[in-house]
Amino acid sequence: MVNIRFAEERDLPEIIRLCALHAAYEQADYDATGKAAALKKHFFGTRPAARCLVAETGEKLLGYATYAPQFSTWDADFYYYMDCLFLREEARSQGIGEQLVKRIAAEARKENCPLIQWQTPDFNVRAIKFYKRIGAVTKRKERFFLDVK
Protein backbone atom coordinates (compact mmCIF):
# COMPACT_ATOMS: atom_id res chain seq x y z
CA MET A 1 0.00 0.00 0.00
CA VAL A 2 1.41 3.37 -1.06
CA ASN A 3 0.53 6.49 0.86
CA ILE A 4 0.63 9.87 -0.91
CA ARG A 5 0.97 12.71 1.59
CA PHE A 6 2.44 16.16 2.00
CA ALA A 7 6.07 16.10 3.07
CA GLU A 8 7.00 16.85 6.66
CA GLU A 9 10.22 18.36 7.97
CA ARG A 10 11.41 14.92 9.10
CA ASP A 11 11.39 13.87 5.40
CA LEU A 12 13.97 16.44 4.31
CA PRO A 13 17.10 14.22 4.51
CA GLU A 14 15.43 11.57 2.34
CA ILE A 15 14.00 14.17 -0.07
CA ILE A 16 17.53 15.48 -0.54
CA ARG A 17 18.74 11.94 -1.31
CA LEU A 18 15.89 11.58 -3.81
CA CYS A 19 16.87 14.92 -5.38
CA ALA A 20 20.41 13.62 -5.87
CA LEU A 21 19.08 10.45 -7.51
CA HIS A 22 16.76 12.57 -9.67
CA ALA A 23 19.63 14.79 -10.80
CA ALA A 24 21.75 11.75 -11.67
CA TYR A 25 18.83 10.27 -13.64
CA GLU A 26 18.53 13.51 -15.61
CA GLN A 27 22.32 13.64 -16.14
CA ALA A 28 22.70 16.81 -14.08
CA ASP A 29 24.98 17.87 -11.24
CA TYR A 30 23.61 18.16 -7.71
CA ASP A 31 25.17 19.71 -4.64
CA ALA A 32 23.30 18.99 -1.40
CA THR A 33 25.10 21.79 0.48
CA GLY A 34 22.58 24.04 2.21
CA LYS A 35 19.60 22.25 0.69
CA ALA A 36 18.03 21.15 4.00
CA ALA A 37 17.76 24.73 5.30
CA ALA A 38 16.56 26.08 1.96
CA LEU A 39 13.92 23.38 1.47
CA LYS A 40 12.75 23.81 5.05
CA LYS A 41 12.25 27.53 4.41
CA HIS A 42 10.51 27.06 1.05
CA PHE A 43 8.29 24.10 2.01
CA PHE A 44 7.56 24.83 5.68
CA GLY A 45 8.29 28.52 6.29
CA THR A 46 5.78 31.22 7.14
CA ARG A 47 5.15 31.81 3.43
CA PRO A 48 5.84 28.49 1.66
CA ALA A 49 6.86 28.99 -1.95
CA ALA A 50 6.31 25.39 -3.03
CA ARG A 51 4.60 22.22 -1.93
CA CYS A 52 6.06 18.75 -1.79
CA LEU A 53 4.20 15.46 -1.91
CA VAL A 54 5.87 12.17 -1.07
CA ALA A 55 4.96 8.60 -1.89
CA GLU A 56 5.77 6.20 0.90
CA THR A 57 5.31 2.61 1.85
CA GLY A 58 5.90 1.86 5.49
CA GLU A 59 8.74 4.12 6.52
CA LYS A 60 10.38 4.30 3.07
CA LEU A 61 9.96 7.23 0.70
CA LEU A 62 9.59 5.93 -2.83
CA GLY A 63 9.49 9.30 -4.54
CA TYR A 64 8.33 12.87 -4.50
CA ALA A 65 6.64 15.58 -6.52
CA THR A 66 6.94 19.33 -6.01
CA TYR A 67 4.77 22.07 -7.39
CA ALA A 68 4.13 25.77 -6.99
CA PRO A 69 1.55 28.26 -8.20
CA GLN A 70 2.59 30.37 -11.18
CA PHE A 71 0.76 33.11 -13.07
CA SER A 72 0.10 33.23 -16.81
CA THR A 73 -0.46 36.70 -18.22
CA TRP A 74 -1.83 35.23 -21.46
CA ASP A 75 -4.42 33.20 -19.56
CA ALA A 76 -4.87 35.86 -16.85
CA ASP A 77 -4.95 32.98 -14.38
CA PHE A 78 -2.80 30.80 -12.19
CA TYR A 79 -1.52 27.32 -12.94
CA TYR A 80 0.56 24.85 -10.98
CA TYR A 81 4.08 24.28 -12.20
CA MET A 82 5.22 20.77 -11.29
CA ASP A 83 8.95 21.20 -10.86
CA CYS A 84 9.81 17.63 -9.96
CA LEU A 85 8.28 14.19 -10.21
CA PHE A 86 10.66 11.38 -9.36
CA LEU A 87 10.36 7.79 -8.23
CA ARG A 88 13.04 5.32 -7.26
CA GLU A 89 13.66 2.76 -9.99
CA GLU A 90 11.92 -0.03 -8.05
CA ALA A 91 8.79 2.13 -7.64
CA ARG A 92 8.27 2.86 -11.34
CA SER A 93 5.55 1.30 -13.51
CA GLN A 94 3.28 0.71 -10.50
CA GLY A 95 0.92 3.67 -10.93
CA ILE A 96 2.60 5.74 -8.21
CA GLY A 97 3.60 8.57 -10.54
CA GLU A 98 0.02 8.80 -11.74
CA GLN A 99 -1.18 8.90 -8.12
CA LEU A 100 1.15 11.83 -7.45
CA VAL A 101 -0.05 13.73 -10.53
CA LYS A 102 -3.69 13.02 -9.65
CA ARG A 103 -3.09 14.37 -6.13
CA ILE A 104 -1.61 17.58 -7.56
CA ALA A 105 -4.65 17.83 -9.87
CA ALA A 106 -6.98 17.38 -6.88
CA GLU A 107 -5.15 20.14 -4.99
CA ALA A 108 -5.38 22.36 -8.10
CA ARG A 109 -9.15 21.80 -8.32
CA LYS A 110 -9.52 22.74 -4.64
CA GLU A 111 -7.89 26.09 -5.41
CA ASN A 112 -9.67 26.66 -8.75
CA CYS A 113 -6.36 26.30 -10.56
CA PRO A 114 -7.22 25.03 -14.07
CA LEU A 115 -3.86 23.78 -15.35
CA ILE A 116 -0.66 21.95 -14.41
CA GLN A 117 2.52 22.46 -16.44
CA TRP A 118 5.92 20.77 -16.29
CA GLN A 119 8.88 19.80 -18.40
CA THR A 120 11.17 16.83 -18.84
CA PRO A 121 14.38 16.37 -20.81
CA ASP A 122 13.75 15.21 -24.37
CA PHE A 123 15.88 12.10 -23.75
CA ASN A 124 13.57 10.95 -20.94
CA VAL A 125 11.53 8.78 -23.29
CA ARG A 126 10.00 6.72 -20.50
CA ALA A 127 8.61 9.83 -18.76
CA ILE A 128 7.34 11.27 -22.05
CA LYS A 129 5.49 8.03 -22.76
CA PHE A 130 4.00 8.11 -19.23
CA TYR A 131 2.90 11.74 -19.54
CA LYS A 132 1.21 11.11 -22.88
CA ARG A 133 -0.51 8.02 -21.46
CA ILE A 134 -2.12 10.08 -18.69
CA GLY A 135 -3.40 12.63 -21.22
CA ALA A 136 -0.77 15.36 -21.13
CA VAL A 137 0.13 17.25 -24.30
CA THR A 138 3.37 18.96 -25.19
CA LYS A 139 4.34 22.32 -26.67
CA ARG A 140 7.73 22.74 -28.33
CA LYS A 141 9.72 25.47 -26.62
CA GLU A 142 13.29 26.01 -25.58
CA ARG A 143 13.90 26.70 -21.89
CA PHE A 144 16.58 29.27 -21.16
CA PHE A 145 18.51 29.94 -17.96
CA LEU A 146 20.14 33.20 -16.96
CA ASP A 147 22.42 33.06 -13.93
CA VAL A 148 22.22 36.43 -12.18
CA LYS A 149 24.42 35.69 -9.15
C-alpha positions as CSV (number, residue, x, y, z in Angstrom):
1,M,0.0,0.0,0.0
2,V,1.4,3.4,-1.1
3,N,0.5,6.5,0.9
4,I,0.6,9.9,-0.9
5,R,1.0,12.7,1.6
6,F,2.4,16.2,2.0
7,A,6.1,16.1,3.1
8,E,7.0,16.9,6.7
9,E,10.2,18.4,8.0
10,R,11.4,14.9,9.1
11,D,11.4,13.9,5.4
12,L,14.0,16.4,4.3
13,P,17.1,14.2,4.5
14,E,15.4,11.6,2.3
15,I,14.0,14.2,-0.1
16,I,17.5,15.5,-0.5
17,R,18.7,11.9,-1.3
18,L,15.9,11.6,-3.8
19,C,16.9,14.9,-5.4
20,A,20.4,13.6,-5.9
21,L,19.1,10.4,-7.5
22,H,16.8,12.6,-9.7
23,A,19.6,14.8,-10.8
24,A,21.8,11.8,-11.7
25,Y,18.8,10.3,-13.6
26,E,18.5,13.5,-15.6
27,Q,22.3,13.6,-16.1
28,A,22.7,16.8,-14.1
29,D,25.0,17.9,-11.2
30,Y,23.6,18.2,-7.7
31,D,25.2,19.7,-4.6
32,A,23.3,19.0,-1.4
33,T,25.1,21.8,0.5
34,G,22.6,24.0,2.2
35,K,19.6,22.3,0.7
36,A,18.0,21.2,4.0
37,A,17.8,24.7,5.3
38,A,16.6,26.1,2.0
39,L,13.9,23.4,1.5
40,K,12.7,23.8,5.0
41,K,12.3,27.5,4.4
42,H,10.5,27.1,1.0
43,F,8.3,24.1,2.0
44,F,7.6,24.8,5.7
45,G,8.3,28.5,6.3
46,T,5.8,31.2,7.1
47,R,5.1,31.8,3.4
48,P,5.8,28.5,1.7
49,A,6.9,29.0,-2.0
50,A,6.3,25.4,-3.0
51,R,4.6,22.2,-1.9
52,C,6.1,18.7,-1.8
53,L,4.2,15.5,-1.9
54,V,5.9,12.2,-1.1
55,A,5.0,8.6,-1.9
56,E,5.8,6.2,0.9
57,T,5.3,2.6,1.9
58,G,5.9,1.9,5.5
59,E,8.7,4.1,6.5
60,K,10.4,4.3,3.1
61,L,10.0,7.2,0.7
62,L,9.6,5.9,-2.8
63,G,9.5,9.3,-4.5
64,Y,8.3,12.9,-4.5
65,A,6.6,15.6,-6.5
66,T,6.9,19.3,-6.0
67,Y,4.8,22.1,-7.4
68,A,4.1,25.8,-7.0
69,P,1.5,28.3,-8.2
70,Q,2.6,30.4,-11.2
71,F,0.8,33.1,-13.1
72,S,0.1,33.2,-16.8
73,T,-0.5,36.7,-18.2
74,W,-1.8,35.2,-21.5
75,D,-4.4,33.2,-19.6
76,A,-4.9,35.9,-16.9
77,D,-5.0,33.0,-14.4
78,F,-2.8,30.8,-12.2
79,Y,-1.5,27.3,-12.9
80,Y,0.6,24.8,-11.0
81,Y,4.1,24.3,-12.2
82,M,5.2,20.8,-11.3
83,D,8.9,21.2,-10.9
84,C,9.8,17.6,-10.0
85,L,8.3,14.2,-10.2
86,F,10.7,11.4,-9.4
87,L,10.4,7.8,-8.2
88,R,13.0,5.3,-7.3
89,E,13.7,2.8,-10.0
90,E,11.9,0.0,-8.0
91,A,8.8,2.1,-7.6
92,R,8.3,2.9,-11.3
93,S,5.5,1.3,-13.5
94,Q,3.3,0.7,-10.5
95,G,0.9,3.7,-10.9
96,I,2.6,5.7,-8.2
97,G,3.6,8.6,-10.5
98,E,0.0,8.8,-11.7
99,Q,-1.2,8.9,-8.1
100,L,1.2,11.8,-7.4
101,V,-0.1,13.7,-10.5
102,K,-3.7,13.0,-9.6
103,R,-3.1,14.4,-6.1
104,I,-1.6,17.6,-7.6
105,A,-4.6,17.8,-9.9
106,A,-7.0,17.4,-6.9
107,E,-5.2,20.1,-5.0
108,A,-5.4,22.4,-8.1
109,R,-9.1,21.8,-8.3
110,K,-9.5,22.7,-4.6
111,E,-7.9,26.1,-5.4
112,N,-9.7,26.7,-8.8
113,C,-6.4,26.3,-10.6
114,P,-7.2,25.0,-14.1
115,L,-3.9,23.8,-15.3
116,I,-0.7,21.9,-14.4
117,Q,2.5,22.5,-16.4
118,W,5.9,20.8,-16.3
119,Q,8.9,19.8,-18.4
120,T,11.2,16.8,-18.8
121,P,14.4,16.4,-20.8
122,D,13.8,15.2,-24.4
123,F,15.9,12.1,-23.8
124,N,13.6,10.9,-20.9
125,V,11.5,8.8,-23.3
126,R,10.0,6.7,-20.5
127,A,8.6,9.8,-18.8
128,I,7.3,11.3,-22.1
129,K,5.5,8.0,-22.8
130,F,4.0,8.1,-19.2
131,Y,2.9,11.7,-19.5
132,K,1.2,11.1,-22.9
133,R,-0.5,8.0,-21.5
134,I,-2.1,10.1,-18.7
135,G,-3.4,12.6,-21.2
136,A,-0.8,15.4,-21.1
137,V,0.1,17.2,-24.3
138,T,3.4,19.0,-25.2
139,K,4.3,22.3,-26.7
140,R,7.7,22.7,-28.3
141,K,9.7,25.5,-26.6
142,E,13.3,26.0,-25.6
143,R,13.9,26.7,-21.9
144,F,16.6,29.3,-21.2
145,F,18.5,29.9,-18.0
146,L,20.1,33.2,-17.0
147,D,22.4,33.1,-13.9
148,V,22.2,36.4,-12.2
149,K,24.4,35.7,-9.2
